[in-house]
Amino acid sequence: MDIRHLRSFVVLAEELHFGRAADRLGLSQPPLSQQIQALEADLGAALFARTSRRVDLTDVGRIFLAEARAAIDRFDRAVAAGRRAAKGELGEIRISFTSSAPLSDAMPGLIRAFRHARPDVHLTLQEMLSQHQLAALREGTMDVAFLRGPGDFVAGDTSIETIELGREEVLLFMAKGHPLAQTPADRRIDMRELAGETFVHFARESGATTYAQLYELCRAAGFEPVIAQEAREAATLISLVAAGLGLTLLATSFRAIDLPNVVTRRLAEPAPTLSTWIAHRRGDTAPAVRAFVETARRLA
């Protein structure tokens, strides 16, 4: 049974005239008659009662008409959905992100732009530890990851592609009562001035790249950082700073967690930076994922 036969049947049922129905369908009458005969043969019943003067639906034809219209409607909707899915306008994208990624304008900006362009694509977002994000991509349980780091930390992995969405300056966060907080607001702090200071920072499993960056900056300045407390969440970390438990180095966007007892200072040039990236499987064929990646490239 061919969908074209169903369409021909519905038009003939509406016109009850082979000539007019053939004109609507862009056919001559013989092919239309053949389609109706083939449909009746498939069903094993007559759909039309034909006389020399008129064509009428049989009882079977009247029942079949309602179902045929519904079947055509379902078929047309399925075709439309398939075409939209092929263009990346329908589907689902599974997205992982670190707890600090939404603080940057890059992640909400990209998601906002994509949802505006493709509102019917469902985005499933899941917060994950950074060390688990790339594994989830490789295993196929996630499609896209929002990552934070000082550099392209997956450059050696040919199965993963990254796009840098934005770059932020790294600042020194400290309590208002700290001696360095009494310096002029426009004075840049040399990392060597932080030797002997106590730090608080993300736990290694929560922010492996920023944890490594802190150590690299301190070692480049000639000292090992003393980390008194670790935290998993950004708000907790800033609260530890506000309590005077230590200093920390974080991207500018962390100032969005605005606690009254915390101040920031810029670091001496060349100031360190932290980037927001998206990562995805290279060669992913899912149209919605490809559309998301293309949106990221346009905004990067």
Secondary structure as a PSIPRED ss2 file (coil, helix, strand):
# PSIPRED VFORMAT (PSIPRED V4.0)

   1 M C   1.000  0.000  0.000
   2 D C   1.000  0.000  0.000
   3 I H   0.000  1.000  0.000
   4 R H   0.000  1.000  0.000
   5 H H   0.000  1.000  0.000
   6 L H   0.000  1.000  0.000
   7 R H   0.000  1.000  0.000
   8 S H   0.000  1.000  0.000
   9 F H   0.000  1.000  0.000
  10 V H   0.000  1.000  0.000
  11 V H   0.000  1.000  0.000
  12 L H   0.000  1.000  0.000
  13 A H   0.000  1.000  0.000
  14 E H   0.000  1.000  0.000
  15 E H   0.000  1.000  0.000
  16 L C   1.000  0.000  0.000
  17 H C   1.000  0.000  0.000
  18 F H   0.000  1.000  0.000
  19 G H   0.000  1.000  0.000
  20 R H   0.000  1.000  0.000
  21 A H   0.000  1.000  0.000
  22 A H   0.000  1.000  0.000
  23 D H   0.000  1.000  0.000
  24 R H   0.000  1.000  0.000
  25 L H   0.000  1.000  0.000
  26 G C   1.000  0.000  0.000
  27 L C   1.000  0.000  0.000
  28 S C   1.000  0.000  0.000
  29 Q H   0.000  1.000  0.000
  30 P H   0.000  1.000  0.000
  31 P H   0.000  1.000  0.000
  32 L H   0.000  1.000  0.000
  33 S H   0.000  1.000  0.000
  34 Q H   0.000  1.000  0.000
  35 Q H   0.000  1.000  0.000
  36 I H   0.000  1.000  0.000
  37 Q H   0.000  1.000  0.000
  38 A H   0.000  1.000  0.000
  39 L H   0.000  1.000  0.000
  40 E H   0.000  1.000  0.000
  41 A H   0.000  1.000  0.000
  42 D H   0.000  1.000  0.000
  43 L H   0.000  1.000  0.000
  44 G C   1.000  0.000  0.000
  45 A C   1.000  0.000  0.000
  46 A C   1.000  0.000  0.000
  47 L C   1.000  0.000  0.000
  48 F E   0.000  0.000  1.000
  49 A E   0.000  0.000  1.000
  50 R E   0.000  0.000  1.000
  51 T C   1.000  0.000  0.000
  52 S C   1.000  0.000  0.000
  53 R C   1.000  0.000  0.000
  54 R C   1.000  0.000  0.000
  55 V E   0.000  0.000  1.000
  56 D E   0.000  0.000  1.000
  57 L E   0.000  0.000  1.000
  58 T C   1.000  0.000  0.000
  59 D H   0.000  1.000  0.000
  60 V H   0.000  1.000  0.000
  61 G H   0.000  1.000  0.000
  62 R H   0.000  1.000  0.000
  63 I H   0.000  1.000  0.000
  64 F H   0.000  1.000  0.000
  65 L H   0.000  1.000  0.000
  66 A H   0.000  1.000  0.000
  67 E H   0.000  1.000  0.000
  68 A H   0.000  1.000  0.000
  69 R H   0.000  1.000  0.000
  70 A H   0.000  1.000  0.000
  71 A H   0.000  1.000  0.000
  72 I H   0.000  1.000  0.000
  73 D H   0.000  1.000  0.000
  74 R H   0.000  1.000  0.000
  75 F H   0.000  1.000  0.000
  76 D H   0.000  1.000  0.000
  77 R H   0.000  1.000  0.000
  78 A H   0.000  1.000  0.000
  79 V H   0.000  1.000  0.000
  80 A H   0.000  1.000  0.000
  81 A H   0.000  1.000  0.000
  82 G H   0.000  1.000  0.000
  83 R H   0.000  1.000  0.000
  84 R H   0.000  1.000  0.000
  85 A H   0.000  1.000  0.000
  86 A H   0.000  1.000  0.000
  87 K C   1.000  0.000  0.000
  88 G C   1.000  0.000  0.000
  89 E C   1.000  0.000  0.000
  90 L C   1.000  0.000  0.000
  91 G E   0.000  0.000  1.000
  92 E E   0.000  0.000  1.000
  93 I E   0.000  0.000  1.000
  94 R E   0.000  0.000  1.000
  95 I E   0.000  0.000  1.000
  96 S E   0.000  0.000  1.000
  97 F E   0.000  0.000  1.000
  98 T C   1.000  0.000  0.000
  99 S C   1.000  0.000  0.000
 100 S C   1.000  0.000  0.000
 101 A H   0.000  1.000  0.000
 102 P H   0.000  1.000  0.000
 103 L H   0.000  1.000  0.000
 104 S C   1.000  0.000  0.000
 105 D C   1.000  0.000  0.000
 106 A H   0.000  1.000  0.000
 107 M H   0.000  1.000  0.000
 108 P H   0.000  1.000  0.000
 109 G H   0.000  1.000  0.000
 110 L H   0.000  1.000  0.000
 111 I H   0.000  1.000  0.000
 112 R H   0.000  1.000  0.000
 113 A H   0.000  1.000  0.000
 114 F H   0.000  1.000  0.000
 115 R H   0.000  1.000  0.000
 116 H H   0.000  1.000  0.000
 117 A H   0.000  1.000  0.000
 118 R C   1.000  0.000  0.000
 119 P C   1.000  0.000  0.000
 120 D C   1.000  0.000  0.000
 121 V E   0.000  0.000  1.000
 122 H E   0.000  0.000  1.000
 123 L E   0.000  0.000  1.000
 124 T E   0.000  0.000  1.000
 125 L E   0.000  0.000  1.000
 126 Q E   0.000  0.000  1.000
 127 E E   0.000  0.000  1.000
 128 M C   1.000  0.000  0.000
 129 L C   1.000  0.000  0.000
 130 S H   0.000  1.000  0.000
 131 Q H   0.000  1.000  0.000
 132 H H   0.000  1.000  0.000
 133 Q H   0.000  1.000  0.000
 134 L H   0.000  1.000  0.000
 135 A H   0.000  1.000  0.000
 136 A H   0.000  1.000  0.000
 137 L H   0.000  1.000  0.000
 138 R H   0.000  1.000  0.000
 139 E H   0.000  1.000  0.000
 140 G C   1.000  0.000  0.000
 141 T C   1.000  0.000  0.000
 142 M C   1.000  0.000  0.000
 143 D C   1.000  0.000  0.000
 144 V E   0.000  0.000  1.000
 145 A E   0.000  0.000  1.000
 146 F E   0.000  0.000  1.000
 147 L E   0.000  0.000  1.000
 148 R E   0.000  0.000  1.000
 149 G E   0.000  0.000  1.000
 150 P C   1.000  0.000  0.000
 151 G C   1.000  0.000  0.000
 152 D C   1.000  0.000  0.000
 153 F C   1.000  0.000  0.000
 154 V C   1.000  0.000  0.000
 155 A C   1.000  0.000  0.000
 156 G C   1.000  0.000  0.000
 157 D C   1.000  0.000  0.000
 158 T C   1.000  0.000  0.000
 159 S C   1.000  0.000  0.000
 160 I E   0.000  0.000  1.000
 161 E E   0.000  0.000  1.000
 162 T E   0.000  0.000  1.000
 163 I E   0.000  0.000  1.000
 164 E E   0.000  0.000  1.000
 165 L E   0.000  0.000  1.000
 166 G E   0.000  0.000  1.000
 167 R E   0.000  0.000  1.000
 168 E E   0.000  0.000  1.000
 169 E E   0.000  0.000  1.000
 170 V E   0.000  0.000  1.000
 171 L E   0.000  0.000  1.000
 172 L E   0.000  0.000  1.000
 173 F E   0.000  0.000  1.000
 174 M E   0.000  0.000  1.000
 175 A E   0.000  0.000  1.000
 176 K C   1.000  0.000  0.000
 177 G C   1.000  0.000  0.000
 178 H C   1.000  0.000  0.000
 179 P H   0.000  1.000  0.000
 180 L H   0.000  1.000  0.000
 181 A H   0.000  1.000  0.000
 182 Q H   0.000  1.000  0.000
 183 T C   1.000  0.000  0.000
 184 P C   1.000  0.000  0.000
 185 A C   1.000  0.000  0.000
 186 D C   1.000  0.000  0.000
 187 R C   1.000  0.000  0.000
 188 R C   1.000  0.000  0.000
 189 I E   0.000  0.000  1.000
 190 D C   1.000  0.000  0.000
 191 M H   0.000  1.000  0.000
 192 R H   0.000  1.000  0.000
 193 E H   0.000  1.000  0.000
 194 L H   0.000  1.000  0.000
 195 A C   1.000  0.000  0.000
 196 G C   1.000  0.000  0.000
 197 E C   1.000  0.000  0.000
 198 T E   0.000  0.000  1.000
 199 F E   0.000  0.000  1.000
 200 V E   0.000  0.000  1.000
 201 H E   0.000  0.000  1.000
 202 F E   0.000  0.000  1.000
 203 A C   1.000  0.000  0.000
 204 R C   1.000  0.000  0.000
 205 E C   1.000  0.000  0.000
 206 S C   1.000  0.000  0.000
 207 G C   1.000  0.000  0.000
 208 A H   0.000  1.000  0.000
 209 T H   0.000  1.000  0.000
 210 T H   0.000  1.000  0.000
 211 Y H   0.000  1.000  0.000
 212 A H   0.000  1.000  0.000
 213 Q H   0.000  1.000  0.000
 214 L H   0.000  1.000  0.000
 215 Y H   0.000  1.000  0.000
 216 E H   0.000  1.000  0.000
 217 L H   0.000  1.000  0.000
 218 C H   0.000  1.000  0.000
 219 R H   0.000  1.000  0.000
 220 A H   0.000  1.000  0.000
 221 A C   1.000  0.000  0.000
 222 G C   1.000  0.000  0.000
 223 F C   1.000  0.000  0.000
 224 E C   1.000  0.000  0.000
 225 P C   1.000  0.000  0.000
 226 V E   0.000  0.000  1.000
 227 I E   0.000  0.000  1.000
 228 A E   0.000  0.000  1.000
 229 Q E   0.000  0.000  1.000
 230 E E   0.000  0.000  1.000
 231 A E   0.000  0.000  1.000
 232 R C   1.000  0.000  0.000
 233 E C   1.000  0.000  0.000
 234 A H   0.000  1.000  0.000
 235 A H   0.000  1.000  0.000
 236 T H   0.000  1.000  0.000
 237 L H   0.000  1.000  0.000
 238 I H   0.000  1.000  0.000
 239 S H   0.000  1.000  0.000
 240 L H   0.000  1.000  0.000
 241 V H   0.000  1.000  0.000
 242 A H   0.000  1.000  0.000
 243 A C   1.000  0.000  0.000
 244 G C   1.000  0.000  0.000
 245 L C   1.000  0.000  0.000
 246 G C   1.000  0.000  0.000
 247 L E   0.000  0.000  1.000
 248 T E   0.000  0.000  1.000
 249 L E   0.000  0.000  1.000
 250 L E   0.000  0.000  1.000
 251 A E   0.000  0.000  1.000
 252 T H   0.000  1.000  0.000
 253 S H   0.000  1.000  0.000
 254 F H   0.000  1.000  0.000
 255 R H   0.000  1.000  0.000
 256 A H   0.000  1.000  0.000
 257 I C   1.000  0.000  0.000
 258 D C   1.000  0.000  0.000
 259 L C   1.000  0.000  0.000
 260 P C   1.000  0.000  0.000
 261 N C   1.000  0.000  0.000
 262 V E   0.000  0.000  1.000
 263 V E   0.000  0.000  1.000
 264 T E   0.000  0.000  1.000
 265 R E   0.000  0.000  1.000
 266 R E   0.000  0.000  1.000
 267 L E   0.000  0.000  1.000
 268 A C   1.000  0.000  0.000
 269 E C   1.000  0.000  0.000
 270 P C   1.000  0.000  0.000
 271 A C   1.000  0.000  0.000
 272 P C   1.000  0.000  0.000
 273 T E   0.000  0.000  1.000
 274 L E   0.000  0.000  1.000
 275 S E   0.000  0.000  1.000
 276 T E   0.000  0.000  1.000
 277 W E   0.000  0.000  1.000
 278 I E   0.000  0.000  1.000
 279 A E   0.000  0.000  1.000
 280 H E   0.000  0.000  1.000
 281 R E   0.000  0.000  1.000
 282 R C   1.000  0.000  0.000
 283 G C   1.000  0.000  0.000
 284 D C   1.000  0.000  0.000
 285 T C   1.000  0.000  0.000
 286 A C   1.000  0.000  0.000
 287 P H   0.000  1.000  0.000
 288 A H   0.000  1.000  0.000
 289 V H   0.000  1.000  0.000
 290 R H   0.000  1.000  0.000
 291 A H   0.000  1.000  0.000
 292 F H   0.000  1.000  0.000
 293 V H   0.000  1.000  0.000
 294 E H   0.000  1.000  0.000
 295 T H   0.000  1.000  0.000
 296 A H   0.000  1.000  0.000
 297 R H   0.000  1.000  0.000
 298 R H   0.000  1.000  0.000
 299 L H   0.000  1.000  0.000
 300 A C   1.000  0.000  0.000
